[in-house]
């Protein structure tokens, strides 16, 4: 057998053992050998390598009813950390995730966005202050993902279209000039989809409903991308292109103007207050919400006609939607359907807080794990 083939097999064993441990809370040496059908000497040698690399650690002993208790091995989830940032007009949320996608730090900063050097420097310095405050070694940080309300180039370096924040042309260099970590941009809807997929891997259309609307499609576990960066802009499908409300894109009747939280709430009205009043039976609020649900159902059905895969309602709306609201939407979808529907294709997302910030951190984690 050639030397390169032997090295490939050795790396495969090393990788398999790590990823098996990643998928399990803890395992013994014998348990690893049994599951991967490897010899104990092979497992022992690779565990020593992983311990030397500080990728795994010994975690006490496993319980046993007979004989000597076996040493438990587990990954060290904090050996590498990834930063996700969500940029809003008047604030930014920073979330630092470990390798199992658990946020170990989440902070929201009051910081007004401006597409200028003062903003980039200020946000970068405040991020570094958070890292230092929590005594995180800079060497642990594997990347910074920034979720933006705009279309992003496939290489994640440039905002191609940023109408909401007026950030067209912003580049990662604007931040990396002040940060010692690699920086990547992501469309905010792609971030929400990444956060949801990490929680529950599901191919589907992810409809991110927050202040604004965004969509992303995940097929075969990968976010659908195109050269233009416009694969996730279903929010600009129109329900009424002639008489509908004016959208920020300049056209009328985009589903953004019917299904975003901005379209549901009055100016200066908080979502928490609206849904509290809705649950209390306020007549005006209930009527407004019923119209909203009807428009949302029409939009969902249009998306369903494009691709017959699950649709996951995610973003800020997910924390307020109750089972009874889901039942209303499903009933509306049944009425709209011209085809017999065999499957229940509508779901509510599970990541109800800081989904953009969390999702922006996940790609760097996935890339790090894939190279082990």
Residue pairs with C-beta under 8 A, 6 or more apart in sequence:
10 46
13 36
13 38
13 42
13 46
14 46
14 49
14 50
14 372
15 372
16 36
16 38
17 32
17 36
17 38
17 43
17 46
17 47
17 50
18 50
18 55
18 56
18 75
18 372
19 369
19 372
20 27
20 32
20 35
20 36
21 27
21 32
21 56
21 73
21 74
21 75
22 75
22 99
22 100
22 369
25 74
26 59
26 62
26 72
26 73
26 74
27 35
27 72
27 73
27 74
28 62
28 70
28 71
28 72
28 73
29 40
29 43
29 44
29 47
29 70
29 71
29 73
30 40
30 70
31 70
32 38
32 43
32 47
32 73
33 39
33 40
33 42
33 43
36 43
47 56
47 73
50 56
51 57
51 58
54 76
54 79
55 75
55 76
55 79
55 372
56 73
56 74
56 75
56 76
57 73
57 74
57 75
57 76
58 71
58 72
58 73
59 72
59 73
59 74
60 71
60 72
61 69
61 70
61 71
61 72
62 69
62 70
62 71
62 72
63 69
64 70
75 99
75 100
77 98
77 99
77 100
77 102
78 98
78 99
78 104
78 140
79 99
79 140
80 98
80 99
80 140
80 141
80 142
80 365
80 368
81 96
81 97
81 98
81 99
81 104
81 136
81 140
81 141
81 142
82 96
82 97
82 141
82 142
82 143
82 144
82 145
82 361
82 362
82 364
82 365
82 368
83 94
83 95
83 96
83 97
83 127
83 131
83 141
83 143
83 144
83 145
83 181
83 361
84 94
84 95
84 96
84 97
84 144
84 145
84 146
84 147
84 191
84 356
84 357
84 358
84 359
84 360
84 361
84 362
85 92
85 93
85 94
85 95
85 123
85 127
85 144
85 145
85 146
85 147
85 357
85 360
86 92
86 93
86 95
86 147
86 188
86 191
86 354
86 356
86 357
86 360
87 113
87 123
87 146
87 147
87 148
87 149
87 165
88 113
88 149
88 211
89 112
89 113
89 164
89 165
90 110
90 111
90 112
90 113
91 108
91 109
91 110
91 111
92 108
92 109
92 111
92 113
92 123
93 106
93 107
93 108
93 109
93 354
93 356
93 357
94 105
94 106
94 107
94 108
94 109
94 126
94 127
94 130
94 357
95 103
95 105
95 106
95 354
95 357
95 358
95 360
95 361
96 103
96 104
96 105
96 106
96 130
96 131
96 134
96 136
96 361
97 103
97 104
97 358
97 361
97 362
97 365
98 104
99 365
99 368
99 369
101 198
101 358
101 361
101 362
101 365
103 354
103 358
104 134
105 130
105 134
105 136
106 354
106 357
107 130
109 123
109 126
111 119
111 122
111 123
111 126
112 119
113 119
113 165
113 167
115 165
115 166
115 167
115 169
115 170
117 174
120 174
120 175
120 177
120 178
121 178
123 175
124 175
124 177
124 178
124 179
125 178
127 144
127 179
128 179
131 138
131 141
138 180
138 181
141 181
142 181
142 182
142 364
142 365
142 367
142 368
143 181
143 182
143 183
143 184
143 361
143 363
143 364
143 367
144 175
144 179
144 181
144 182
144 183
144 184
144 364
145 183
145 184
145 185
145 186
145 191
145 359
145 360
145 361
145 362
145 363
145 364
146 172
146 175
146 183
146 184
146 185
146 186
146 360
147 186
147 187
147 188
147 190
147 191
147 356
147 357
147 359
147 360
148 159
148 162
148 165
148 167
148 170
148 185
148 186
148 187
148 188
149 162
149 164
149 165
149 188
149 212
149 214
150 159
150 160
150 161
150 162
150 163
150 164
150 165
150 167
150 168
150 187
151 159
151 160
151 161
151 162
151 187
151 228
151 229
151 230
151 233
152 158
152 159
152 160
152 185
152 186
152 187
152 190
152 229
153 159
153 160
153 185
153 229
154 225
154 227
154 229
156 172
156 184
156 185
156 186
157 171
157 172
157 173
157 184
157 185
158 169
158 170
158 171
158 172
158 185
159 167
159 168
159 169
159 170
159 171
159 185
160 168
160 228
160 229
161 168
161 229
162 168
162 169
162 170
163 248
163 249
164 212
164 248
170 185
172 183
172 184
172 185
175 183
176 182
176 183
182 364
184 363
184 364
186 194
186 359
186 360
186 363
187 214
187 216
187 229
187 232
188 208
188 214
188 356
189 206
189 208
189 214
189 215
189 216
189 232
190 216
190 223
190 232
190 359
191 355
191 356
191 357
191 358
191 359
191 360
191 362
192 206
192 208
192 214
192 216
192 314
192 315
192 349
192 351
192 355
192 356
192 359
193 206
193 208
193 216
193 217
193 218
193 223
193 314
193 359
194 223
194 359
194 360
194 362
194 363
195 314
195 351
195 355
195 356
195 358
195 359
195 362
196 202
196 206
196 312
196 314
196 349
196 350
196 351
196 355
196 359
197 206
197 218
197 221
198 358
198 359
198 362
199 350
199 351
200 350
201 221
202 218
202 310
202 312
202 347
203 218
203 219
203 220
203 221
203 309
203 310
204 217
204 218
204 309
204 310
204 311
204 312
204 347
205 215
205 216
205 217
205 234
205 303
205 306
205 307
205 309
205 310
205 311
205 312
206 215
206 216
206 217
206 218
206 312
206 314
206 349
207 213
207 214
207 215
207 234
207 259
207 300
207 303
207 311
207 312
207 313
207 314
207 315
208 214
208 215
208 216
208 314
208 315
208 355
209 259
209 260
209 261
209 313
209 314
209 315
209 316
209 317
209 318
210 260
210 261
210 315
210 316
210 317
211 260
211 261
211 262
211 316
212 235
212 248
212 256
212 260
212 262
213 235
213 255
213 256
213 259
213 260
214 232
214 235
214 315
215 232
215 233
215 234
215 235
215 303
216 223
216 224
216 231
216 232
217 223
217 224
217 231
217 232
217 307
217 309
218 224
219 309
223 232
224 231
224 232
225 231
234 255
234 303
234 306
235 254
235 255
235 256
235 259
235 260
236 247
236 249
236 251
236 254
236 255
236 256
237 254
237 255
237 299
237 302
237 303
238 244
238 251
238 252
238 253
238 254
238 255
239 253
239 254
239 255
239 258
239 295
239 298
239 299
239 302
240 252
240 253
241 251
241 252
241 253
242 252
242 253
243 252
243 253
244 252
244 253
244 254
244 257
244 258
245 252
245 253
245 257
245 258
245 263
246 252
246 257
247 253
247 254
247 256
247 257
248 256
249 256
255 295
255 299
255 302
256 263
257 263
258 292
258 295
258 296
258 298
258 299
259 292
259 295
259 296
259 299
261 271
261 316
261 317
263 292
264 274
264 288
264 289
264 292
265 271
265 274
271 316
271 320
274 285
274 289
275 320
277 285
278 285
278 286
278 289
293 325
293 328
293 329
293 332
294 332
296 329
297 328
297 329
297 332
297 333
297 336
298 332
298 336
300 311
300 313
300 329
300 333
300 346
301 333
301 336
301 337
303 311
304 311
304 333
304 345
308 345
309 345
310 345
310 346
310 347
311 345
311 346
311 347
312 347
312 348
312 349
313 321
313 346
313 347
313 348
313 349
314 349
314 351
314 355
315 349
315 355
316 352
318 348
318 349
318 350
318 351
318 352
319 352
319 353
321 348
326 346
326 348
329 346
330 344
330 346
333 341
333 346
334 341
349 355
351 358
351 359
